[in-house]
Amino acid sequence: MEESYEITIPNFTLGKEIGRGGMARVYLGEQLEPKRKVAIKIVTPQGNDPKILEDLQKEGDTVAQFSHPNIVTVFSCGVIESNYYLAMEILGGGDLAQKIEAGITELEAFNIMIDMAKALEHSHKRGTLHRDIKPENILFHEDGQAVLVDFGIAKAQNSVSEFTRVGAVVGTPHYMSPERALGKEIDERSDLYALGVVLYEMLMGKKVFEGGDTFAISYAHVHEPVPDLPEDKAKYQSLLNKLLAKNPDDRFQTSTQLISQLKKYVRRLKPVTDTTHSFAPLQDMTAAKKKTSPMPFIITGLVIVVAVLLGTWFMNQQNAIEINQTTLNSEQLLEMSNKLGAAEVFFKQQNINQAEALYLSVLTEFDCKNEDARNRIKILNRAKYDQIIAACD
């Protein structure tokens, strides 16, 4: 692969540049062992500040420990020749900014919101804020799954990073929460505010607040009311108002709360013709007004319910999953860790059968509450996931 950047990263080669922004450039690359295509981000801080490089390394190490289908997979990171590098999976489905420009449906928008809320739920529970939620940092697999990238200015909630101090206020003004614009302490609710701005942009095709400069945009986030949605989208106004509340105490307090609410909207959204999505219409009650006896329907319903319950009981007896819930020794913990690592490699390579078998092995033979294995098996085999949850919890 032809080199296009004067830096040598052990175990990697660099190819063509595919993007840049601020202090960072992104290249196509290749990892030599194990051999795979990767994207490599290289950050060159102004003045080669060693403290910034140290903070970047710490924050890269944090993200590399994440294992979640909606967070980019990091293979390696480090500091080479006063440059910070991060090698990660290639996401070939474009970014959300491109999808917004092309136009997306309401159902697509809410599914993306759930994916991003799940990513934030995972990182927030581990004490890490993203701090730069925006459409350009939401990429997609070719199958359409949304993935959150660029935790480059992320900050562990209880640490102070010199990198986050550069330029005083860090983040993109259009997606900046009021408390951040005012230079106040922030928490996970600031990320949720930014996600609300992204939702508005997906629904309306434009940013919630515009301005001639950073100050004007920041002022609007602090003082201007949330714009009213048009009549055909007014059903989402209360959700947006809560996401974009000026006072963090008036917003969703956690990503988990937001996910629960978003799922209600997705259940009510129903595709109609081609790509238009709207709320499912209420059932036509005209026929119900006819005076007919309900007894035949009641009897039929009871028969169906009994049959379903008996069938479910029989299937559960036939397919019951045995769970090992004993305390693991050090050798078993190591074996489980190795199986998780191998399963993740198979998952990334789309070797679904091998990945599923290994994740099931982890959950049934080692630790049925392992979060990483649960997240993956939920995607690969929902029926097995439900059985494991029932047997484990």
C-alpha angles and dihedrals in degrees: 000000000000116000116233102171129058098236130095117216115189113246093008139086124202127227134177125337113254101177147356141190135164110331094345138087127186124212137183108245147162132237111218100205114056089018113234142129115260142173113240122203116199121194121194109189118214108267090007088266106199092207091057090048090051091051092047090052092051092048092046090052089052094054092044088063092058117102110186132128091232096049121074114258113241116206100181143348137181149128120279125175093342090311127110116220132190123188115203144161119289114247109201101182099084127239135290093254088063092047092050090051090051092045129253133209125248091248091053090049093054094045089053089049091054091049091051094044089053090050091051091045089057096047095040092053086056093051098255127126120201096212096187109063109165137134093264089060094052109083132174140227113231088257089061101256111146119234129191114225141174107051083170094130095031115132132202103244095237098042135079117228125198087206091063091051095059107110090011097251115047125203139054111301095221091060099035121125119233093248092052092048087054092050094246129144112280137203138180091300088070090061089049090053090054090049088054089055088053090052091053090051092050092050098042104027092233139075119274093235128023130188145162094250144004093272093054092049093046090049090054092052090052100042114012120091121242107272117250115253119232118265095264091057099034090109088075096051097096091050092051092046090055094045092048099040112144092224112063089215089065094055132077104292096212139018088244091062090049093050091054091053095044091053090059090057092048091052090054095046113091129180113239119174122350112326101335116115127191140156112293109258120245116261115270104252096191094099091047090065092068111105103243129146113259094205098093090051092048092051093046090048092052092050091051093047092051091048092050093048092049091047092049092049091050093048091048090053091050096044102032113149119223113220126203108218100169122124111270123231123220094268092051091048090053092048091050091050091051092050091050091051093049092045091053091052091051090047092053090048090052090243090144101172094053092044092050093049092052095046090049089050091053093049098044102034103032121013122355090190097056102135097207093052091044092053092051099043089049087062097040102042118005093182092056090044091055091048092050093048090050093049095042107040 
